Amino acid sequence: MRIAVVGSGYVGLVTGACFADLGHEVVLVDNDEKKLEALRTGKVPIHERFLPELLERHGGGRIKFSGDLQAATRASEAIFIAVGTPPTESGDADMSYVESVAREISGAVESYKVVVEKSTVPVYTNQWIQTIIMRNGTEPEMFDIASNPEFLREGTAVTDFLYPDRIVVGVETERAAEVMRQIYGPLTSGWYYGRADAIPRPDRAQAPPRLIITSAKSAELIKHASNAFLAMKISFINAVASICETVGANVQQVCDGLGTDSRIGPRFLNPGIGYGGSCFPKDLTAFRAVAKESGYDFRLLEEVIRINEEQRHRFLRKVRSVLWTLRGKKLGVLGLAFKGGTDDTRESPALLLVQELLHEGCRVCAYDPAAMERAKEELGSGIEFATDAYEAAKGADAVLILTEWEEFATLDLERLRGAVKYPIVLDGRNLYDPAVMTEHGFSYYSVGRPPALREETHAARASAHNGRP
Ligand SMILES: NC(=O)c1ccc[n+]([C@@H]2O[C@H](COP(=O)([O-])OP(=O)(O)OC[C@H]3O[C@@H](n4cnc5c(N)ncnc54)[C@H](O)[C@@H]3O)[C@@H](O)[C@H]2O)c1
């Protein structure tokens, strides 16, 4: 199939690269000339595992880059819209990028096309896209709209795309359904998984995936409901973690007992400093706005958002209760990305925390394996950056773990102990066994678990509970 993907960001670039690997001819379109130039010269603008390999495999062959959406539309049977849908001031999704793409597509529909919404959009967007395309002169029989929400996670985006739990396609005509079946055929038939050069299968993947065909509205709702549910799971366990902290229980043990119930499942029960990123925060507010517009007051979502924000403030209070005053204290910060495996810092709880710590007068030396460039743009000059975790920890009054990078879960603890001024670790991601940390001479504070204190005074032990010295 000849496919255009509009928007070469985290979703568009991965989608285009994966479609090429499935054998399709892909034009990746963007209106950011700098990004296109970088892509044309072989640079990969985002940190994503397997993406460089795929772009190298197909760049200049099955993948082309273009700034000309109309030419790409003419040359393609399906046009995937993967541009941003950021939040507006009032919380609903800003659909102006999607609308401008729909308008431009309209001028170039010379044969039948399927226009696919890949961006996360509110219900009814398919109807709006259809209206805009027709309003600009295209006959209704010349195109169909499909909704094909994307469930990939940054950090594992390529394998998520190629080994999805399911593929959701919302359509109103059989003709559009058939085009979508053909596009995903290499996955749903299992053909791709038999290939010697296929991207390796991740542990839990069940291939081939099921293709779920729904109405366009249902598909739009599936995406918003999925993200809202996952965010709810995170906030739920964070609320439980807060109770664990006050009663002296261990949230990890609670998670074990809770997650082994097959109706609940263990995934997304990770207590920490809360969710962030470019999806959950904006999709929750957008879904709440959609619900409100349809006459339903979805207050559960407000509570999910409130718990998430409170989680960050709670961690900050913990830092204060351990270090007493913050002004002038040196903190080694491990992690700036909103989660491990990505360079994305949008709505990163780590970055928001660092901003608050800087505001309180702390000296911060941070390290992140991939997100420092982006963090520099957002944080400016008030922060130092290190070349590795040990340099960040050098001379620190405390080390803060804010992102769950694998390399932060496997630190050389002896080396870390040798680097810091005081052996205090505040772990916002629960990466370590508290007993192991005390064995290595650290006082260790995590989320929802009793603090593990190295042999200090009884007074210090009490301070962790009541905030007094
Ligand atoms: N990032 C994720 O993990 C993820 C996962 C699933 C769904 N989504 C959804 O996918 C959509 C895209 O997200 P993203 O993270 O890839 O965004 P992004 O900001 O990384 O990329 C968007 C791209 O679209 C381009 N663009 C904007 N307007 C354009 C136009 N008129 N013509 C051509 N290009 C244009 C931008 O230059 C940019 O490169 C959003 O709706 C998001 O909610 C994101």
The ligand as a Gaussian input file, in Angstrom:
#p B3LYP/6-31G(d) Opt

LIG

0 1
 N        3.571000      10.146000      22.269000
 C        2.879000       9.058000      22.583000
 O        3.316000       8.193000      23.326000
 C        1.506000       8.845000      21.988000
 C        0.908000       7.582000      22.068000
 C       -0.343000       7.390000      21.506000
 C       -1.002000       8.462000      20.912000
 N       -0.410000       9.684000      20.873000
 C       -1.122000      10.780000      20.204000
 O       -0.571000      10.946000      18.894000
 C       -0.602000      12.332000      18.521000
 C        0.804000      12.796000      18.166000
 O        1.610000      12.707000      19.318000
 P        3.200000      12.814000      19.266000
 O        3.691000      12.548000      20.627000
 O        3.707000      12.020000      18.118000
 O        3.354000      14.392000      18.922000
 P        4.667000      15.142000      18.448000
 O        4.512000      16.529000      18.932000
 O        5.883000      14.366000      18.823000
 O        4.582000      15.121000      16.849000
 C        3.655000      15.844000      16.112000
 C        4.292000      16.189000      14.764000
 O        3.297000      16.763000      13.921000
 C        3.901000      17.806000      13.159000
 N        2.846000      18.684000      12.651000
 C        2.041000      19.537000      13.327000
 N        1.188000      20.147000      12.484000
 C        1.438000      19.658000      11.258000
 C        0.891000      19.902000       9.977000
 N       -0.114000      20.772000       9.786000
 N        1.392000      19.230000       8.925000
 C        2.406000      18.352000       9.091000
 N        2.974000      18.090000      10.280000
 C        2.500000      18.736000      11.350000
 C        4.864000      18.449000      14.147000
 O        5.868000      19.198000      13.503000
 C        5.423000      17.224000      14.865000
 O        6.581000      16.725000      14.222000
 C       -1.230000      13.070000      19.697000
 O       -2.601000      13.180000      19.480000
 C       -0.964000      12.129000      20.855000
 O       -1.908000      12.285000      21.886000
 C        0.832000       9.906000      21.378000

